[in-house]
Amino acid sequence: MPVLTRLDHTLAALIVAILPLWGACVLAIVVHKKKGEASGNLRLRVYLGTMAIAVALAGSTLLFWASQHRSWGDLGIAWKSSVVFWLVFGVLVAGMWPLVRWRALELAKAETIERVYKALASPGAGRLLPRRGREFPAFYALGISSAICEELLYRGYLLWYARQAIPLWAAGIAVSVVFGLGHIYQGRQGVVGAAALGIVFAGLYAATGCLLLPVLLHALVNLHQAQAMQATVRRLPPLPD
């Protein structure tokens, strides 16, 4: 068992604390912005800032890991080809077409678009979501970068960190709860939904020993949500800033 250092504890604390604090701070800024301030520009700065923080944390984690001469496989970023990996990969690929078809049918329904529109128009976390076409490229980039960085930080480092003290199943649940709390700015529903997804991602990682499938699924979830928002913005009247 590797010996945890003070830097290990510090890094774990930063991962646990920084993302939810950042989310809460930017939500407060956007919600309480002064009248006349361009919300679109503010949201773009939030997306870019969130990406910068996530990349900085992930990069610091990689540098620290390398400095300790630890196995990359323990962090989940070494290629591990196995029967289980290809079986799970095959199931995911096989499920893609039905999922894409279902998504197209859902987005064609007026009630689905109205539900997304209400989420975008909500006075809380909805103010952080894109409302103009020019905001979506940055939002898509955020969806992809957050999938990579969050899987490295939560399923990679934090899960490894927690496993030094508790069993894998308990570590998976604990890290998923922390992952959910990282989305506390989205409200109770966002926390519960993120925690549930976190358990799925942790299960994929535990089954395959590699972060590749959790990253891919995480990115697909983020891109699906972004596409639903973009379809809503295109079809319904513009939302006020």
N, C-alpha and C positions, 0 to 999 in steps of 0.2 A: 504494500500500500504506500503511495507517495506521501511525503511529508508536506503538509500545507504550510505555507509561509504567511507572513503578515500581508504580503502583497496579494496573495490569494484571497484572504479575507477582505482586503480593501477593494479588490476588483469585484468580488461578488456583491459587496455592499453597494458599489457604484452602479452595477447593472440593475440591482433591485430598486434603487432609489431614483436614479436620474431620469429614466424614461417616464414614469408616472408623474414626477414633479414637473418635467418639461411639458407634458400634456396638460396638466392642470394650469400651469402658468400661461401657455399660449391660448388656452380656452378662455381664461379670464381676460386676457388682452383683447381677443377678438370680440368677445361678448360685450365688453365695456368700452369699445373703441369710441372715439369722439365722432360726432356727426360730421359728415363731409370727408372723412378719411376713406381712402380707397380700400375697401375690404378685399377686393381681388388681389391687389398688390400685397396686402398683409398676409393673405392665405398663401400666396406664392413664397413669401419669405419664410412662413412657417414650414412649408413642405421642404424647402431647401435647408432650413435649419435642422429639421428633424433628420433629414438624410445625413447631414454633416455630423450630427451627434452620434447616430447609429454607426456610421462608417468609422468615426474616431474610436468608439468603444470597441468595435470589432477589430480594427487594426491594432489597437493597444493590446487586446487579448491575444492576437496572433504573435505579436512581438514578444510579449511576456512569456507565452507558451514556448516559443523558440528559445528564449534565453534560459529556460529551465531544462532544455534538452529532453522534453517529454515526447512521447509517441503521438504523432498526428492522428493515429487511429483512435486514441483515447478521446480525442476531441471531435471525432466523427467526420473528419475531412480526408481520410485516406480511402481509396477505392477498395471496396470489399465485395467481390463478386461471389454470390452464393445462390443455391437453389431457392432459398427463401426470398432473396432480393428479387430475382427474376420472376418468381411467382407473384409477389406483391406488385411488381412493376407491370406484369401482364394484366393483373386485375384492374389496376388503375387505368391502363391504356384502353382496356376493353370497355371500361365504364365511361370513357371520355365522350364517345359519340352519343349515347343516351343522355348524358349530362348536357352536351352542347344543344341537342335537340330540345330538351326540356327547358333550357335557358331561353332559347328562341321563342318557344311557345309562351313562357311566362312573361317575357318582355313585350309580347304582342297583346297581353291582357291589359285592359284599361285600369283594373284594380291594382295590378302590380305597379304600374307607372304612378298611380295616385299614392300608393303606399310609400314609394321611394321619394316622391315629391314632398310628402308630409315630413319625411325624415330630413330632407334637405332644408325644409322651411322651419324646422324646430329651432327654438331660440337658444338651445344649449349647444351640444356637440355638432348639430347641423350647420352651425356657422363656420365650422372648420372644413366642411366638405365643399368641393368645387361647384361653382354656380355659373361659370362662364367657360366658353369653349377653350380660351387660351390658358385656362388653369389645368386642363386635363393632361397635357404632356408631362408636366411636373408631378401630377398626382399618380400617373401610371409609373413614372420612374420611382416615385416613393414606394409604390406597391411592390415593385420588384426588389429594390434595395433593402426594404424592411424585411422581406421574406428571407433574404440571404443573411443579413446581419442578425436578425432576431433568432433565427434558427441556430446560428453559431453561438450567440450569447446565451440563449435559454436552454435549448436542447443539447448544445455542445458543452459550453463551459459550466453553466450553473448545474446541469444534470450531473456532470462529472464531479463537481464540487460537493453536491449533496450526497452523492453515492459514497463519499468517503466516510459518512457518518450513519447513513440509513440505507435500507435495502432499495433495490432498483425501483420496485413498484411504488414505494413510499416517496422516493425522490421524484419519480415522474409526476405524481399527484401534487407534491409540494411545489415543484417548478411550474406546473400548469396553473396553480393558484396564483403564483407570483406573476406569471405571464398575463393572467386575467386582470390582476390589479394594475399591471402596466397600461391597461386600457381603461382605467377608472374615469378618465375624462369623457368616455362614451356613456357613462351612467351604468346602472345595475345590469341592464340587458347586455350592454357591451362587455362588461366584466365576465358575466356568466358565459356568454357566447365564446369569448376569447379563451377562457379556461377550458371549455369543452373541446375546442379545436386544439388547444395545447395538449390535451390528453391523447387526441388522435395522432398528432405529430410525434409525441413521445413514444406512442405505441409503434409507429412506423420506424422510428429510429432504433428502438429496442429490438425490433424484429430483424432489421437489416444491418445494424451496426454502422450505418452511413447516413449522413445528413442530406444526401442528394434527393431522396424521395420526399422527406418533409419540406425541403426548400421548394421543390416543384409544386407540391400540393398547396403550400402556403401562398406561393405566387399566384397560382390559379385562382384561389379564393379571393385574393386582393384584386386581381384583374377583373374577375367576374363582378365584384361589387362596383368597381370603377366604371365598367361598361354599362351596368344598370343605371348608374347616376348620369352618365353621358347620354344614354338613350332618353332618359327623362328630361334632361335639360333641352334636348333637341326638339322634343314633342310638345312640351308644355310652355306656357308663358314664362318669361324670365323672372327669376326670383329677385327680390330687392336685396341690395347689399346691407 
